[in-house]
Every structure is written in C-alpha cells, then in structure tokens.
C-alpha cells in the first residue's frame, strides 16, 4: 500500500473489480456517476463489499438538489442501515440548507445512523457559501474526511483554496482532493499539499455504438457515450503517487 491512499469512484461491479485489481486502495461505490453519483443498489453493494479493499457507499437519493426534504432524509437513513447490513465499510454524503450552508441537523442525523462507521462529506462541500466555516461544521459534526476540488471545476484550479483547507484542518479531518485528478494533474497536488488521500474516477470514454434512427429509446442506451474505469490510468496514477512518496522518504 502506498503512503497516500488512492480512492477510485465507480458505478458498476465490473469497475469495482477492475479498480481493485489495478491497485485502488479504497472504492467509492455509486450508481449514475454521470450525475455525480447516487446511492448504489443493495445487490451491487453486497457484492462489492467482498472485493478485498474498503468500499464506501454514496448516499444520495437523487441528483436534483442537496437541500433534502424530510422524506429524502428518511430514505437516506434507511439506505445507510441497509448498506451497513450489506457489508459496506463507510459512507459518503452531504446535505445543504436553502441558504447554501451545511445542514447541521440533517448531517448530524445521518452521522448518528452510521453507528461509528467513517463518513466522508461529499463534494456538496464545494457548493457551500463559506468553505472555512463549513470545514469547522464538518469537523464538529463528526466527518472523518472532506472530499473537495477546492470549490472549483477541478483540483488544479481549486489549489489555492485546497492549500487553505489543509492548513486550517490541521489534521483534525482528512482533506481528500477530488475532481479532475489525473496522472497528468496529480504532480501539482503532490508538490503543493501534504496529501494523505486522493480521489479519482480513472475513467475512459466508451464511444457510442452506431444505431438506426428507428431505435426505441428506453433511457440510456448503446447510442450514448459512457465511461468505464481504465486499469492503466489507475496504475499510472499510483505510479506517480508512489514515486513522489519515495522521493520524500
């Protein structure tokens, strides 16, 4: 295992196995990654949990908003309970209020439902009005990690805020850079941040198959591009991480 943990986010069981075999040290399990990730199915979670590395499940009932209704929160609480029974190692979630701040009451309820299992604050953090105040709320609420691009489109453009977050966190919570992490961009993070963990999708594009204009549309289909985990990207990213760790030892 490298000194810096690589977490790879996936949305199929096949990609769980691909990421793990390529060297990923933790999996973030979702469905519908094209929407930013939603709660995975129980069946996928149960099978993924036996892959041999920790698997953290996304808890996100829909992609409409992070300002959840009471019914949404009830669903999320039930999902946490069911996914615990499925053998998941931890959870990833977030919740905002109507003002764009972390919803402390809802987050406290979700943390309590985890029963001591580690929880990562999702990238809803990047939508917060005040990242520094939100950092303190996340710590006080009990999150072990914060996944963030530095409130920017990618970690590269978010690097100035990431630096501030690492400094203010002062090892009270693990800051996990994620969003546009590639073998090409990771060197900038390694050179500028005291990294303990990195989050990446390690995806490659699968081009759509040609189809006739008369094809029936039943939702997402072969006529749409999709992404899958590329084991070579996982290995290349790990090689860059390990090389940097050896240089600093």
C-alpha positions, 0 to 999 in steps of 0.5 A: 500500500502506498503512503497516500491512499488512492480512492477510485469512484465507480458505478458498476461491479465490473469497475469495482473489480477492475479498480481493485485489481489495478491497485485502488486502495479504497472504492467509492461505490455509486450508481449514475456517476454521470450525475455525480453519483447516487446511492448504489443498489443493495445487490451491487453493494453486497457484492462489492463489499467482498472485493478485498479493499474498503468500499464506501457507499454514496448516499444520495437519493437523487441528483436534483438538489442537496437541500433534502426534504424530510422524506429524502432524509428518511430514505437516506437513513434507511439506505445507510442501515441497509448498506451497513447490513450489506457489508459496506465499510463507510459512507459518503454524503452531504446535505445543504440548507436553502441558504447554501450552508451545511445542514447541521441537523440533517448531517448530524442525523445521518452521522448518528445512523452510521453507528461509528462507521467513517463518513466522508462529506461529499463534494456538496462541500464545494457548493457551500457559501463559506468553505472555512466555516463549513470545514469547522461544521464538518469537523464538529459534526463528526466527518472523518474526511472532506472530499473537495476540488477546492470549490472549483471545476477541478483540483488544479484550479481549486489549489489555492483554496485546497492549500487553505483547507489543509492548513486550517484542518490541521489534521483534525479531518482528512482533506481528500482532493477530488475532481479532475485528478489525473496522472497528468494533474496529480504532480501539482497536488503532490508538490503543493499539499501534504496529501494523505488521500486522493480521489479519482474516477480513472475513467475512459470514454466508451464511444457510442455504438452506431444505431438506426434512427428507428431505435426505441429509446428506453433511457440510456442506451448503446447510442450514448457515450459512457465511461468505464474505469481504465486499469492503466490510468489507475496504475499510472496514477499510483505510479506517480503517487508512489514515486513522489512518496519515495522521493520524500522518504 
